[in-house]
Amino acid sequence: MTGSGSSRSMIPVAAAWKQNFHLATDGSGAYTKGLNLQRNDAVGQIHAGPGRIAAAVAAKKGTHKPVLLVPEFSADEWHALADRLAGIPQAVADLLANRVPAAVADPAVAGRMAIVPAPEEITFSCSCPTGHVGRVCDHSAALGHAIAERLTTHASVLLAARGMTTRALSALLRDRLADTGPGSLPAEADGTVRADQLYSLAAHRALQPVAVEPELDTVAPLTMGEPPAPCPAARDLEWMINDAAARARALLNGEAGQPHDALADTVRILATPDGVSRLPEAVRTTGHTEATLRRMMVGYRHGGPAGAHAASAPIPTPRAALEEARAAIQSSRALGLGRLDITDGSLTDDSLGIQLRPGPDGRWYPFTKAGDEWRPAPGCSDDPARAYQAARRARAARPAAR
């Protein structure tokens, strides 16, 4: 399978996978253990096929065979993706050169056909006891980290898992361009022609055979020496640069930021794919236990700063407001056969293992019971009835063993 694309163009694909895989593990400790296995070269050759990505992973007690399962795309979905890519000059140029375009990882461009599966679309299987019941294990997590590293240079592994090859996707695109022309290119007021339009014209022209020449413009990765004290370490500086770039990119994309206090911003950092390695340091500096911070990390992913604080503890709320919310749920008939009690500033249905907590932003945050712990669930809402329904959906989707 060919057509990996340049390392620069594959960064969005690798980053999207890393983020979604981290969310799919739902804050499990296996995420960190798997990273250690991957860093110790425990993951063998990665094999990708329709609907699955597999590899052998060596562990202390033997070799296991984890498999990550993802949905295949239908033929109609592949054709729809090709239609979208045909309108993006850079994507056209990449595919005609047999490279995977970065646009295939962007939901804003590819919509639901983005090749990186959503967190809920990634499921786990492994030959170990944990993997037999469909839970994420150390070996599955190691495979996920190895895929992230592979995607920095070879996005074809995800195309294969989704049921396609780079050459086949390129052929779909060529079919769309065969009978179309770019039309005339209007000039700007000063007489110039827009570069993206001119590039689109070139992409529609028939390809001429050219001699294959070695790439001479490969750029070695930037290495940074350790700065003098008391500056932060080079690794920390690199992380801060990447974090600042990510936040700037979010602002440029029009994503409204939420106000962060010091604790919420710490949890924001921990909730990033690379942030979990800073958990021991965060335990020391915040005074919170690792279990509390992990719960807040999941809460942050579901509801931002307010979700993190709701995951830490219920926000003090007048009993009248709690009673009003309970009445709203009952009147909407969302309660069904359950019973909501007001306990410790929350609405709790012990029979179903469901809890609603008010957040500092006025929204209601759903939680589900896992052993002796209340775990955050997606679906926070201004409407307590909707939040309750989200909690019931999360409870139904999560096996009691989890």
Buried (B, 14 or more C-beta within 10 A) or exposed (E): EEBBBBBEBBBBBBBBBBBBBBBBBBBBBBBBBBBEBBEEEBBBEBEBEEBBBBBBBBBEEEEBBBBBBBBBBEEEBBBBBBEBBBEBBBBBBBBBBBBBBBBBBBEEBBEEBBBBBBBEEBBBBBBBEBBEEBBBBBBBBBBBBBBBBBBBEBBBBBBBBBBBBBBEBBEBBBEBBEEEEBEEEEEEEEEEEEEEBBBBBEBBEEEEEEEEEEEEEEEEEEEEEEEEEEEEEEEEBBBEEEBEEEEEEEEEEEEEEEEBEEBBBBBBBBBBBBBBEBBEEBBEEBEBEEEBBBBBBBBBBBBBBBBBBBBBEBBEBEEEEBEEBBEBBBEBEBBEEBEBEBEEBBBBBEEBBBBBBBBBBEBBBBBBBBEEEBBBBBBBBEBBBBBBBBBBBBBEEBEEEB
